[in-house]
Amino acid sequence: MPTDTRRIRGPEVSQSPSLFQCGPAVVPPSHGARADGRQRDQVDVRPVFVRCGLVSQAKGSAYIEAGDTKLLCSVYGPKETERKDETDMKCGRLTTDMRFAPFSCPERGSWIQGSQSKSFSLMLQESLQPALCLHKYPRSQIEVNVMVLENSGSVQAHAITCASLALADAGIEMYDLVLGCSIRQDGSSYVVDPTYLEENNWSSSEHQGGLTVAFLPSLNQVSGLQSDGEMTEETLSAGIRTCIEGCYKLYPVIQQALVKAVRRAAPPPPES
C-alpha cells in the first residue's frame, strides 16, 4: 500500500483534540474574596519564589514566580557598544528586550515582538535606568532580556523586579534595587497584583484602570509609573501609595534571594 508522505501520523494512543478545548471563560467575582482566596482592597500580593544565577551563559540572571506568572531574565555585558556618539563616551547604554513565549498566554501568540512587548520593553528601560550607575560604564552597553514563560497577570511589575535582580546578580553597580507592583481599579474597589483574568475582565462600572509602579525602596523614590483607563486624581494617588506598600512587602524576599546568590558564588573558606 502506498504511504502518504504529506501527513504525519499520530501515535496509536492519541486523544481527540476535543478533550483539550478550553472550557467556558471564568469571570472573577467583583465583590468579596478573589478567586485565589486573596482579599480585595488590601495589599495582598501573591507568594513569590525567586532564584538567581540559572542561566550559565549570561553575566547575571534571575527567575521569578508569582502564582502562575513565571519570568526569566538574563543580563549580558557590559560590553563595547555597537554605535558610539557623545553620550556613549560619557556613560553606558541600557537596552531592554521583553518578549512573550508563544505558549505563555491562554491564546497562543507569535514569537515576533508586537506592540505590547515593545511598550513593556520601553517601560522596563525607563524604570531601570535611574537605578543604574551608567556613568561608570562609558563606551559600553548592558543588555537586559526578559522572557515571559507564563502570563498569569502583573507581568510588567514582576518583569521590573526580575530584571533588577538579574542586574544585581551580574554585578552591575546600582543605586538601589527596583521593585514593581501593580493594581487594578474597578469602581470603588481595587485588587493588588491582579491575575490574568482580573486584568482582562472589566465590569460596566466607572473609574476603571490599571496602575504599575517601579519603586526604589532604599531611596524611597519612584523610578517608573504607567497607568491606563480612567482614574481620578485621588484614586491615582491612593493607588501609588498602595503599590509602594506592596513593593515594601516584596523587598525582604528579594534581599534574601540576593544573599543566597552571593553565598553560593563565594569561594569556600580556606582550610586551616
Accessible surface in RSA format (square Angstrom, percent):
REM  Atomic radii and reference values for relative SASA: ProtOr
REM  Chains: A
REM  Algorithm: Lee & Richards
REM  Probe-radius: 1.40
REM  Slices: 20
REM RES _ NUM      All-atoms   Total-Side   Main-Chain    Non-polar    All polar
REM                ABS   REL    ABS   REL    ABS   REL    ABS   REL    ABS   REL
RES MET A   1   221.63 114.8 145.61  96.4  76.02 181.0 115.72  98.4 105.90 140.3
RES PRO A   2   129.96  94.7 103.74  94.6  26.22  95.3 115.48  95.3  14.49  90.0
RES THR A   3   116.47  82.8  92.12  93.4  24.35  58.0  76.11 102.2  40.36  61.0
RES ASP A   4    87.02  61.0  62.86  62.6  24.16  57.1  39.42  92.8  47.60  47.5
RES THR A   5   127.96  91.0  89.47  90.7  38.49  91.7  71.76  96.4  56.20  85.0
RES ARG A   6   225.18  94.5 189.59  96.6  35.59  84.7  68.30  93.3 156.88  95.1
RES ARG A   7   183.63  77.1 166.20  84.7  17.42  41.5  48.49  66.3 135.13  81.9
RES ILE A   8   175.89 100.1 144.86 107.9  31.04  74.8 147.81 106.4  28.08  76.2
RES ARG A   9   205.82  86.4 177.49  90.5  28.34  67.5  77.67 106.1 128.16  77.7
RES GLY A  10    51.06  63.0   0.00   N/A  51.06  63.0  24.53  67.3  26.53  59.4
RES PRO A  11    94.34  68.8  77.09  70.3  17.24  62.7  89.42  73.8   4.92  30.5
RES GLU A  12   159.22  91.4 124.12  93.9  35.10  83.6  65.19 126.1  94.03  76.8
RES VAL A  13   125.78  82.8 110.61 100.1  15.18  36.6 118.16 102.7   7.62  20.7
RES SER A  14    69.42  58.7  41.12  54.9  28.29  65.2  23.22  49.4  46.20  64.7
RES GLN A  15   115.27  64.5  92.42  67.5  22.84  54.4  28.39  60.4  86.88  65.9
RES SER A  16    60.04  50.7  48.12  64.2  11.91  27.4  38.91  82.9  21.13  29.6
RES PRO A  17   112.08  81.7 104.02  94.8   8.06  29.3 107.93  89.1   4.15  25.8
RES SER A  18    67.68  57.2  51.55  68.8  16.13  37.2  35.97  76.6  31.71  44.4
RES LEU A  19   119.44  66.5  87.96  62.9  31.48  79.1  91.38  64.2  28.06  75.5
RES PHE A  20   151.70  75.9 123.11  76.3  28.59  74.4 130.29  79.0  21.40  61.3
RES GLN A  21   137.34  76.8 111.23  81.3  26.12  62.2  35.79  76.2 101.55  77.0
RES CYS A  22   119.51  90.4  86.10  96.0  33.41  78.5  36.79  93.2  82.72  89.2
RES GLY A  23    56.03  69.1   0.00   N/A  56.03  69.1  29.67  81.4  26.36  59.0
RES PRO A  24   129.29  94.2 108.88  99.3  20.41  74.2 120.47  99.5   8.82  54.8
RES ALA A  25    92.77  85.3  58.09  89.6  34.68  78.9  67.81  95.5  24.96  66.1
RES VAL A  26    95.77  63.0  90.00  81.5   5.76  13.9  93.50  81.2   2.27   6.1
RES VAL A  27   111.64  73.5  91.74  83.1  19.90  47.9  91.74  79.7  19.90  54.0
RES PRO A  28    20.63  15.0  12.14  11.1   8.49  30.9  13.11  10.8   7.52  46.7
RES PRO A  29    58.29  42.5  44.04  40.1  14.26  51.8  55.07  45.5   3.22  20.0
RES SER A  30    52.93  44.7  43.75  58.4   9.18  21.1  25.34  54.0  27.59  38.7
RES HIS A  31   152.54  83.4 138.54  96.3  13.99  35.8  96.50  99.5  56.03  65.2
RES GLY A  32    52.05  64.2   0.00   N/A  52.05  64.2  41.65 114.3  10.40  23.3
RES ALA A  33    52.67  48.4  37.36  57.7  15.31  34.8  37.36  52.6  15.31  40.6
RES ARG A  34     8.67   3.6   0.69   0.4   7.98  19.0   1.16   1.6   7.51   4.6
RES ALA A  35    83.41  76.7  42.42  65.5  40.98  93.2  51.53  72.6  31.88  84.4
RES ASP A  36    75.87  53.1  36.54  36.4  39.33  93.0  46.68 109.9  29.19  29.1
RES GLY A  37    51.01  62.9   0.00   N/A  51.01  62.9  32.48  89.1  18.53  41.5
RES ARG A  38    19.43   8.2  17.57   9.0   1.86   4.4  19.41  26.5   0.02   0.0
RES GLN A  39    79.39  44.4  79.28  57.9   0.10   0.2  21.29  45.3  58.10  44.1
RES ARG A  40    26.38  11.1  16.70   8.5   9.68  23.0   8.87  12.1  17.51  10.6
RES ASP A  41    70.66  49.5  55.09  54.8  15.57  36.8  24.14  56.8  46.51  46.4
RES GLN A  42    99.10  55.4  94.62  69.2   4.48  10.7  27.80  59.2  71.30  54.1
RES VAL A  43    18.89  12.4  11.93  10.8   6.96  16.8  11.93  10.4   6.96  18.9
RES ASP A  44    40.99  28.7  39.57  39.4   1.42   3.4   6.27  14.7  34.73  34.6
RES VAL A  45    31.51  20.7  19.63  17.8  11.88  28.6  19.63  17.1  11.88  32.2
RES ARG A  46    11.80   5.0  10.43   5.3   1.38   3.3   8.80  12.0   3.00   1.8
RES PRO A  47   118.72  86.5 101.59  92.6  17.13  62.3 113.92  94.1   4.80  29.9
RES VAL A  48    27.85  18.3   2.09   1.9  25.76  62.1   3.37   2.9  24.48  66.4
RES PHE A  49   108.72  54.4 104.82  64.9   3.91  10.2 107.70  65.3   1.02   2.9
RES VAL A  50    15.75  10.4   0.72   0.7  15.03  36.2   0.72   0.6  15.03  40.8
RES ARG A  51    95.40  40.1  93.88  47.9   1.52   3.6  15.65  21.4  79.75  48.3
RES CYS A  52     3.15   2.4   0.04   0.0   3.11   7.3   0.04   0.1   3.11   3.4
RES GLY A  53    49.26  60.7   0.00   N/A  49.26  60.7  20.55  56.4  28.71  64.3
RES LEU A  54    88.49  49.3  57.28  41.0  31.21  78.5  59.66  41.9  28.83  77.6
RES VAL A  55    32.58  21.4  24.95  22.6   7.63  18.4  27.94  24.3   4.64  12.6
RES SER A  56   102.17  86.3  65.82  87.8  36.35  83.7  56.22 119.7  45.95  64.4
RES GLN A  57   148.73  83.2 117.46  85.8  31.27  74.5  63.14 134.4  85.59  64.9
RES ALA A  58    13.61  12.5   0.00   0.0  13.61  31.0   0.57   0.8  13.04  34.6
RES LYS A  59   118.09  57.6  93.07  57.1  25.02  59.6  73.41  66.1  44.68  47.6
RES GLY A  60     2.27   2.8   0.00   N/A   2.27   2.8   2.27   6.2   0.00   0.0
RES SER A  61     0.34   0.3   0.30   0.4   0.04   0.1   0.00   0.0   0.34   0.5
RES ALA A  62     0.14   0.1   0.14   0.2   0.00   0.0   0.14   0.2   0.00   0.0
RES TYR A  63    30.63  14.3  30.63  17.4   0.00   0.0  21.83  16.4   8.80  10.8
RES ILE A  64     2.12   1.2   2.12   1.6   0.00   0.0   2.12   1.5   0.00   0.0
RES GLU A  65    48.29  27.7  47.71  36.1   0.58   1.4   2.76   5.3  45.52  37.2
RES ALA A  66     0.58   0.5   0.19   0.3   0.39   0.9   0.19   0.3   0.39   1.0
RES GLY A  67    40.12  49.5   0.00   N/A  40.12  49.5  25.68  70.5  14.44  32.3
RES ASP A  68    82.22  57.6  80.18  79.8   2.04   4.8   5.55  13.1  76.67  76.5
RES THR A  69     0.49   0.3   0.21   0.2   0.27   0.6   0.21   0.3   0.27   0.4
RES LYS A  70    51.66  25.2  51.66  31.7   0.00   0.0  38.79  34.9  12.87  13.7
RES LEU A  71     0.58   0.3   0.58   0.4   0.00   0.0   0.58   0.4   0.00   0.0
RES LEU A  72    46.46  25.9  44.80  32.1   1.66   4.2  44.80  31.5   1.66   4.5
RES CYS A  73     0.09   0.1   0.00   0.0   0.09   0.2   0.09   0.2   0.00   0.0
RES SER A  74    13.29  11.2  13.14  17.5   0.15   0.4   3.34   7.1   9.95  13.9
RES VAL A  75     0.00   0.0   0.00   0.0   0.00   0.0   0.00   0.0   0.00   0.0
RES TYR A  76    69.60  32.5  68.86  39.2   0.74   1.9  45.83  34.4  23.77  29.3
RES GLY A  77    14.03  17.3   0.00   N/A  14.03  17.3   6.26  17.2   7.77  17.4
RES PRO A  78    47.16  34.4  22.11  20.2  25.04  91.0  22.22  18.3  24.94 155.0
RES LYS A  79    92.58  45.2  84.34  51.8   8.23  19.6  58.49  52.6  34.08  36.3
RES GLU A  80   118.46  68.0  97.72  73.9  20.74  49.4  39.26  75.9  79.20  64.7
RES THR A  81     5.29   3.8   0.70   0.7   4.59  10.9   0.00   0.0   5.29   8.0
RES GLU A  82   161.10  92.5 123.41  93.4  37.70  89.8  51.27  99.2 109.84  89.7
RES ARG A  83   165.53  69.5 159.61  81.4   5.92  14.1  68.64  93.8  96.89  58.7
RES LYS A  84   102.39  50.0  67.85  41.6  34.54  82.2  33.45  30.1  68.94  73.4
RES ASP A  85    70.47  49.4  59.24  59.0  11.24  26.6  43.06 101.3  27.42  27.3
RES GLU A  86   143.78  82.5 139.30 105.4   4.48  10.7  56.88 110.0  86.90  70.9
RES THR A  87    86.64  61.6  81.51  82.6   5.14  12.2  51.64  69.4  35.00  52.9
RES ASP A  88     1.89   1.3   1.89   1.9   0.00   0.0   0.09   0.2   1.81   1.8
RES MET A  89    86.68  44.9  72.22  47.8  14.45  34.4  70.24  59.7  16.44  21.8
RES LYS A  90   159.88  78.0 143.23  87.9  16.65  39.6  92.91  83.6  66.97  71.3
RES CYS A  91    34.86  26.4  34.81  38.8   0.06   0.1   8.02  20.3  26.84  28.9
RES GLY A  92     6.36   7.8   0.00   N/A   6.36   7.8   0.52   1.4   5.84  13.1
RES ARG A  93    53.46  22.4  49.87  25.4   3.59   8.5  24.73  33.8  28.73  17.4
RES LEU A  94     2.50   1.4   0.06   0.0   2.44   6.1   0.06   0.0   2.44   6.6
RES THR A  95    49.66  35.3  46.83  47.5   2.84   6.8  45.96  61.7   3.70   5.6
RES THR A  96    22.81  16.2   1.35   1.4  21.47  51.2   1.03   1.4  21.78  32.9
RES ASP A  97    39.32  27.5  39.05  38.9   0.27   0.6  17.89  42.1  21.43  21.4
RES MET A  98     0.00   0.0   0.00   0.0   0.00   0.0   0.00   0.0   0.00   0.0
RES ARG A  99    63.90  26.8  63.78  32.5   0.12   0.3  10.23  14.0  53.67  32.5
RES PHE A 100    27.35  13.7  22.68  14.0   4.67  12.1  22.68  13.8   4.67  13.4
RES ALA A 101     5.96   5.5   3.40   5.2   2.56   5.8   3.40   4.8   2.56   6.8
RES PRO A 102    25.97  18.9  25.14  22.9   0.83   3.0  25.61  21.1   0.36   2.3
RES PHE A 103   132.94  66.5 109.58  67.9  23.37  60.8 113.87  69.0  19.07  54.6
RES SER A 104     4.64   3.9   0.59   0.8   4.06   9.3   0.10   0.2   4.54   6.4
RES CYS A 105    35.87  27.1  26.24  29.3   9.63  22.6   8.18  20.7  27.69  29.9
RES PRO A 106    92.96  67.8  55.17  50.3  37.79 137.4  68.43  56.5  24.53 152.5
RES GLU A 107   143.86  82.6 134.62 101.8   9.24  22.0  52.87 102.3  90.99  74.3
RES ARG A 108   182.43  76.6 148.02  75.5  34.41  81.9  63.25  86.4 119.19  72.2
RES GLY A 109    42.92  52.9   0.00   N/A  42.92  52.9  33.49  91.9   9.43  21.1
RES SER A 110    79.12  66.9  52.81  70.5  26.32  60.6  47.98 102.2  31.15  43.6
RES TRP A 111   138.60  55.6 131.76  63.8   6.84  16.1 107.35  57.2  31.25  50.7
RES ILE A 112   143.05  81.4 130.61  97.3  12.44  30.0 133.73  96.3   9.32  25.3
RES GLN A 113    37.72  21.1  25.81  18.9  11.91  28.4   7.68  16.3  30.04  22.8
RES GLY A 114    36.62  45.2   0.00   N/A  36.62  45.2  34.02  93.4   2.60   5.8
RES SER A 115    97.99  82.8  81.50 108.8  16.49  38.0  51.58 109.8  46.41  65.0
RES GLN A 116   107.48  60.1 100.97  73.8   6.52  15.5  36.93  78.6  70.56  53.5
RES SER A 117     9.69   8.2   9.43  12.6   0.25   0.6   0.00   0.0   9.69  13.6
RES LYS A 118   125.62  61.3 118.46  72.7   7.16  17.1  63.17  56.9  62.45  66.5
RES SER A 119    49.77  42.1  40.79  54.4   8.98  20.7  29.86  63.6  19.91  27.9
RES PHE A 120    34.00  17.0  34.00  21.1   0.00   0.0  34.00  20.6   0.00   0.0
RES SER A 121    10.04   8.5   9.85  13.1   0.18   0.4  10.04  21.4   0.00   0.0
RES LEU A 122   102.28  57.0  98.80  70.7   3.48   8.8 101.59  71.3   0.69   1.8
RES MET A 123    10.60   5.5   8.86   5.9   1.74   4.1   4.43   3.8   6.16   8.2
RES LEU A 124     0.00   0.0   0.00   0.0   0.00   0.0   0.00   0.0   0.00   0.0
RES GLN A 125    51.98  29.1  51.98  38.0   0.00   0.0   3.28   7.0  48.69  36.9
RES GLU A 126    95.80  55.0  87.45  66.2   8.35  19.9  35.39  68.5  60.41  49.3
RES SER A 127     0.00   0.0   0.00   0.0   0.00   0.0   0.00   0.0   0.00   0.0
RES LEU A 128     0.20   0.1   0.12   0.1   0.07   0.2   0.12   0.1   0.07   0.2
RES GLN A 129    79.37  44.4  74.84  54.7   4.54  10.8  17.33  36.9  62.04  47.1
RES PRO A 130    72.50  52.8  47.25  43.1  25.26  91.8  59.92  49.5  12.59  78.2
RES ALA A 131     0.00   0.0   0.00   0.0   0.00   0.0   0.00   0.0   0.00   0.0
RES LEU A 132     7.30   4.1   0.13   0.1   7.18  18.0   0.13   0.1   7.18  19.3
RES CYS A 133     8.81   6.7   8.65   9.6   0.16   0.4   0.10   0.2   8.71   9.4
RES LEU A 134    14.98   8.3  13.47   9.6   1.50   3.8  13.47   9.5   1.50   4.0
RES HIS A 135    99.68  54.5  84.77  58.9  14.91  38.2  61.56  63.4  38.13  44.4
RES LYS A 136   110.50  53.9  84.82  52.0  25.67  61.1  50.85  45.8  59.65  63.5
RES TYR A 137    34.20  16.0  31.19  17.7   3.02   7.9  29.30  22.0   4.91   6.0
RES PRO A 138    62.63  45.6  54.32  49.5   8.32  30.2  54.32  44.8   8.32  51.7
RES ARG A 139   137.77  57.8 135.37  69.0   2.40   5.7  27.72  37.9 110.05  66.7
RES SER A 140    20.48  17.3  20.19  26.9   0.29   0.7   0.42   0.9  20.06  28.1
RES GLN A 141    13.89   7.8  13.89  10.1   0.00   0.0   0.00   0.0  13.89  10.5
RES ILE A 142     0.44   0.3   0.44   0.3   0.00   0.0   0.44   0.3   0.00   0.0
RES GLU A 143    41.97  24.1  41.97  31.8   0.00   0.0   8.05  15.6  33.92  27.7
RES VAL A 144     0.57   0.4   0.00   0.0   0.57   1.4   0.00   0.0   0.57   1.5
RES ASN A 145    54.23  37.4  52.07  50.3   2.16   5.2  21.07  50.7  33.16  32.1
RES VAL A 146     3.36   2.2   0.00   0.0   3.36   8.1   0.73   0.6   2.63   7.1
RES MET A 147    45.92  23.8  45.61  30.2   0.31   0.7  44.65  38.0   1.27   1.7
RES VAL A 148     0.00   0.0   0.00   0.0   0.00   0.0   0.00   0.0   0.00   0.0
RES LEU A 149    55.54  30.9  51.89  37.1   3.65   9.2  51.89  36.4   3.65   9.8
RES GLU A 150    65.11  37.4  65.11  49.3   0.00   0.0  18.13  35.1  46.99  38.4
RES ASN A 151    18.28  12.6  12.37  12.0   5.91  14.2   0.00   0.0  18.28  17.7
RES SER A 152    20.80  17.6  19.86  26.5   0.94   2.2   5.37  11.4  15.44  21.6
RES GLY A 153     0.00   0.0   0.00   N/A   0.00   0.0   0.00   0.0   0.00   0.0
RES SER A 154     3.28   2.8   0.47   0.6   2.81   6.5   3.28   7.0   0.00   0.0
RES VAL A 155     8.23   5.4   4.99   4.5   3.24   7.8   4.99   4.3   3.24   8.8
RES GLN A 156    10.15   5.7   8.65   6.3   1.50   3.6   8.65  18.4   1.50   1.1
RES ALA A 157     1.68   1.5   1.43   2.2   0.25   0.6   1.43   2.0   0.25   0.7
RES HIS A 158     6.89   3.8   6.89   4.8   0.00   0.0   6.61   6.8   0.28   0.3
RES ALA A 159     0.00   0.0   0.00   0.0   0.00   0.0   0.00   0.0   0.00   0.0
RES ILE A 160     0.00   0.0   0.00   0.0   0.00   0.0   0.00   0.0   0.00   0.0
RES THR A 161     1.00   0.7   0.54   0.5   0.47   1.1   0.54   0.7   0.47   0.7
RES CYS A 162     0.40   0.3   0.00   0.0   0.40   0.9   0.40   1.0   0.00   0.0
RES ALA A 163     0.00   0.0   0.00   0.0   0.00   0.0   0.00   0.0   0.00   0.0
RES SER A 164     0.63   0.5   0.63   0.8   0.00   0.0   0.61   1.3   0.02   0.0
RES LEU A 165     0.85   0.5   0.67   0.5   0.19   0.5   0.67   0.5   0.19   0.5
RES ALA A 166     0.00   0.0   0.00   0.0   0.00   0.0   0.00   0.0   0.00   0.0
RES LEU A 167     0.00   0.0   0.00   0.0   0.00   0.0   0.00   0.0   0.00   0.0
RES ALA A 168    29.44  27.1  11.54  17.8  17.90  40.7  14.11  19.9  15.33  40.6
RES ASP A 169    45.60  31.9  20.67  20.6  24.94  59.0   4.68  11.0  40.93  40.8
RES ALA A 170     5.33   4.9   0.00   0.0   5.33  12.1   1.61   2.3   3.72   9.9
RES GLY A 171    55.57  68.5   0.00   N/A  55.57  68.5  34.76  95.4  20.82  46.6
RES ILE A 172     8.75   5.0   1.83   1.4   6.93  16.7   1.88   1.4   6.87  18.7
RES GLU A 173    77.49  44.5  71.37  54.0   6.11  14.6  31.75  61.4  45.74  37.3
RES MET A 174    40.74  21.1   9.69   6.4  31.05  73.9   7.98   6.8  32.76  43.4
RES TYR A 175   118.20  55.2  91.28  51.9  26.92  70.1  73.59  55.3  44.60  55.0
RES ASP A 176    13.33   9.3   4.41   4.4   8.92  21.1   8.92  21.0   4.41   4.4
RES LEU A 177    19.47  10.8  17.85  12.8   1.62   4.1  17.85  12.5   1.62   4.4
RES VAL A 178     0.02   0.0   0.02   0.0   0.00   0.0   0.02   0.0   0.00   0.0
RES LEU A 179     0.41   0.2   0.41   0.3   0.00   0.0   0.41   0.3   0.00   0.0
RES GLY A 180     0.59   0.7   0.00   N/A   0.59   0.7   0.00   0.0   0.59   1.3
RES CYS A 181     5.31   4.0   2.06   2.3   3.25   7.6   3.27   8.3   2.03   2.2
RES SER A 182     7.71   6.5   6.75   9.0   0.96   2.2   6.72  14.3   0.99   1.4
RES ILE A 183     4.14   2.4   1.56   1.2   2.57   6.2   1.56   1.1   2.57   7.0
RES ARG A 184    13.35   5.6  13.14   6.7   0.21   0.5   3.73   5.1   9.61   5.8
RES GLN A 185    13.02   7.3  13.01   9.5   0.01   0.0   0.00   0.0  13.02   9.9
RES ASP A 186    16.58  11.6   9.70   9.7   6.87  16.3   2.17   5.1  14.40  14.4
RES GLY A 187    16.55  20.4   0.00   N/A  16.55  20.4  11.85  32.5   4.70  10.5
RES SER A 188   120.35 101.7  80.96 108.0  39.39  90.7  55.31 117.8  65.04  91.1
RES SER A 189    17.27  14.6  17.21  23.0   0.06   0.1  12.66  27.0   4.61   6.5
RES TYR A 190    50.31  23.5  50.12  28.5   0.20   0.5  33.33  25.0  16.98  20.9
RES VAL A 191     1.36   0.9   1.15   1.0   0.21   0.5   1.36   1.2   0.00   0.0
RES VAL A 192     0.00   0.0   0.00   0.0   0.00   0.0   0.00   0.0   0.00   0.0
RES ASP A 193     5.35   3.7   5.03   5.0   0.32   0.7   3.80   8.9   1.55   1.5
RES PRO A 194     2.71   2.0   2.71   2.5   0.00   0.0   2.71   2.2   0.00   0.0
RES THR A 195    27.89  19.8  27.89  28.3   0.00   0.0  22.27  29.9   5.62   8.5
RES TYR A 196    56.99  26.6  56.72  32.3   0.28   0.7  30.71  23.1  26.28  32.4
RES LEU A 197    71.87  40.0  71.49  51.1   0.37   0.9  71.49  50.2   0.37   1.0
RES GLU A 198     9.18   5.3   9.00   6.8   0.18   0.4   5.25  10.2   3.92   3.2
RES GLU A 199    57.74  33.2  49.39  37.4   8.35  19.9  20.22  39.1  37.52  30.6
RES ASN A 200    83.75  57.8  58.17  56.2  25.58  61.6  19.73  47.5  64.02  61.9
RES ASN A 201    44.71  30.8  35.55  34.4   9.16  22.1   9.85  23.7  34.86  33.7
RES TRP A 202   116.46  46.7  82.28  39.8  34.18  80.3  69.02  36.8  47.44  77.0
RES SER A 203    51.11  43.2  30.07  40.1  21.05  48.5  39.04  83.1  12.07  16.9
RES SER A 204   122.40 103.4  82.11 109.6  40.30  92.8  56.52 120.4  65.88  92.3
RES SER A 205    52.33  44.2  35.33  47.1  17.00  39.2  43.78  93.2   8.55  12.0
RES GLU A 206   129.82  74.5 119.94  90.7   9.88  23.5  48.83  94.4  80.99  66.1
RES HIS A 207    80.00  43.7  78.74  54.7   1.26   3.2  52.06  53.7  27.94  32.5
RES GLN A 208    27.41  15.3  24.20  17.7   3.21   7.6  11.29  24.0  16.12  12.2
RES GLY A 209     0.00   0.0   0.00   N/A   0.00   0.0   0.00   0.0   0.00   0.0
RES GLY A 210    15.62  19.3   0.00   N/A  15.62  19.3  15.09  41.4   0.53   1.2
RES LEU A 211     2.90   1.6   0.00   0.0   2.90   7.3   0.42   0.3   2.48   6.7
RES THR A 212    16.63  11.8  16.60  16.8   0.03   0.1   0.08   0.1  16.55  25.0
RES VAL A 213     0.00   0.0   0.00   0.0   0.00   0.0   0.00   0.0   0.00   0.0
RES ALA A 214     0.00   0.0   0.00   0.0   0.00   0.0   0.00   0.0   0.00   0.0
RES PHE A 215     1.28   0.6   1.28   0.8   0.00   0.0   1.28   0.8   0.00   0.0
RES LEU A 216     4.37   2.4   4.37   3.1   0.00   0.0   4.37   3.1   0.00   0.0
RES PRO A 217     7.24   5.3   0.23   0.2   7.00  25.5   0.53   0.4   6.71  41.7
RES SER A 218    74.85  63.3  37.33  49.8  37.53  86.5  32.15  68.5  42.71  59.8
RES LEU A 219    81.52  45.4  63.30  45.3  18.22  45.8  67.31  47.3  14.22  38.3
RES ASN A 220   101.39  69.9  83.99  81.2  17.40  41.9  17.23  41.5  84.16  81.3
RES GLN A 221   104.14  58.2  99.12  72.4   5.03  12.0  28.37  60.4  75.77  57.5
RES VAL A 222    66.17  43.5  35.47  32.1  30.69  74.0  35.47  30.8  30.69  83.2
RES SER A 223    20.39  17.2   0.93   1.2  19.45  44.8   7.75  16.5  12.64  17.7
RES GLY A 224    10.23  12.6   0.00   N/A  10.23  12.6   9.96  27.3   0.27   0.6
RES LEU A 225    75.21  41.9  46.89  33.5  28.32  71.2  46.89  32.9  28.32  76.2
RES GLN A 226    63.98  35.8  58.31  42.6   5.67  13.5  27.06  57.6  36.93  28.0
RES SER A 227    55.90  47.2  29.20  39.0  26.70  61.5   4.28   9.1  51.63  72.3
RES ASP A 228    92.56  64.8  83.45  83.1   9.11  21.5  44.41 104.5  48.14  48.0
RES GLY A 229    62.65  77.3   0.00   N/A  62.65  77.3  25.69  70.5  36.96  82.8
RES GLU A 230   128.20  73.6 123.13  93.2   5.07  12.1  50.43  97.5  77.78  63.5
RES MET A 231    38.42  19.9   6.13   4.1  32.29  76.9   7.01   6.0  31.41  41.6
RES THR A 232    50.42  35.9  42.91  43.5   7.51  17.9  46.06  61.9   4.36   6.6
RES GLU A 233   137.23  78.8 125.62  95.0  11.61  27.7  45.19  87.4  92.04  75.1
RES GLU A 234   130.52  74.9 122.36  92.6   8.16  19.4  72.64 140.5  57.88  47.3
RES THR A 235    32.49  23.1  26.42  26.8   6.07  14.5  11.04  14.8  21.46  32.4
RES LEU A 236    52.96  29.5  52.96  37.9   0.00   0.0  52.96  37.2   0.00   0.0
RES SER A 237    45.69  38.6  42.12  56.2   3.57   8.2  20.43  43.5  25.27  35.4
RES ALA A 238    42.40  39.0  41.01  63.3   1.39   3.2  41.50  58.4   0.90   2.4
RES GLY A 239     3.62   4.5   0.00   N/A   3.62   4.5   3.09   8.5   0.53   1.2
RES ILE A 240    40.50  23.0  40.50  30.2   0.00   0.0  40.50  29.2   0.00   0.0
RES ARG A 241   153.60  64.5 147.09  75.0   6.52  15.5  71.50  97.7  82.10  49.8
RES THR A 242    15.31  10.9  13.88  14.1   1.43   3.4   1.32   1.8  13.99  21.2
RES CYS A 243     0.00   0.0   0.00   0.0   0.00   0.0   0.00   0.0   0.00   0.0
RES ILE A 244    36.31  20.7  36.31  27.0   0.00   0.0  36.31  26.1   0.00   0.0
RES GLU A 245    91.02  52.3  88.54  67.0   2.48   5.9  29.52  57.1  61.50  50.2
RES GLY A 246     0.00   0.0   0.00   N/A   0.00   0.0   0.00   0.0   0.00   0.0
RES CYS A 247     0.00   0.0   0.00   0.0   0.00   0.0   0.00   0.0   0.00   0.0
RES TYR A 248    91.71  42.8  83.08  47.3   8.62  22.4  69.78  52.4  21.93  27.0
RES LYS A 249   108.14  52.8  88.70  54.4  19.44  46.3  60.08  54.1  48.06  51.2
RES LEU A 250     9.16   5.1   9.16   6.6   0.00   0.0   9.16   6.4   0.00   0.0
RES TYR A 251    38.96  18.2  38.96  22.2   0.00   0.0  27.19  20.4  11.77  14.5
RES PRO A 252    78.52  57.2  72.93  66.5   5.58  20.3  74.51  61.5   4.01  24.9
RES VAL A 253    55.64  36.6  53.25  48.2   2.40   5.8  54.58  47.4   1.06   2.9
RES ILE A 254     1.64   0.9   1.64   1.2   0.00   0.0   1.64   1.2   0.00   0.0
RES GLN A 255    79.61  44.5  77.75  56.8   1.86   4.4  22.97  48.9  56.64  43.0
RES GLN A 256   105.23  58.8  99.33  72.6   5.89  14.0  30.94  65.9  74.28  56.3
RES ALA A 257     9.92   9.1   3.77   5.8   6.15  14.0   8.32  11.7   1.60   4.3
RES LEU A 258    33.34  18.6  33.28  23.8   0.06   0.1  33.34  23.4   0.00   0.0
RES VAL A 259    69.05  45.4  66.64  60.3   2.41   5.8  68.99  59.9   0.06   0.2
RES LYS A 260   106.56  52.0 104.55  64.2   2.01   4.8  56.50  50.9  50.07  53.3
RES ALA A 261     9.99   9.2   5.27   8.1   4.71  10.7   6.34   8.9   3.65   9.7
RES VAL A 262   100.61  66.2  96.51  87.4   4.10   9.9 100.00  86.9   0.61   1.7
RES ARG A 263   179.63  75.4 160.95  82.0  18.68  44.5  56.36  77.0 123.28  74.7
RES ARG A 264   119.93  50.4  84.76  43.2  35.17  83.7  68.84  94.1  51.09  31.0
RES ALA A 265    87.42  80.4  52.00  80.2  35.42  80.6  62.70  88.3  24.73  65.5
RES ALA A 266    53.54  49.2  35.07  54.1  18.47  42.0  40.63  57.2  12.91  34.2
RES PRO A 267   114.38  83.4  96.36  87.8  18.01  65.5 101.64  83.9  12.74  79.2
RES PRO A 268   117.03  85.3  99.04  90.3  17.99  65.4 105.14  86.8  11.89  73.9
RES PRO A 269   113.95  83.0  98.46  89.8  15.49  56.3 104.08  85.9   9.86  61.3
RES PRO A 270   128.33  93.5 102.18  93.1  26.15  95.0 112.14  92.6  16.18 100.6
RES GLU A 271   173.78  99.8 137.73 104.2  36.05  85.8  56.90 110.1 116.87  95.4
RES SER A 272   161.93 136.8  84.57 112.9  77.36 178.2  86.67 184.6  75.27 105.4
END  Absolute sums over single chains surface
CHAIN  1 A    15639.5      12409.3       3230.2       8717.9       6921.7
END  Absolute sums over all chains
TOTAL         15639.5      12409.3       3230.2       8717.9       6921.7
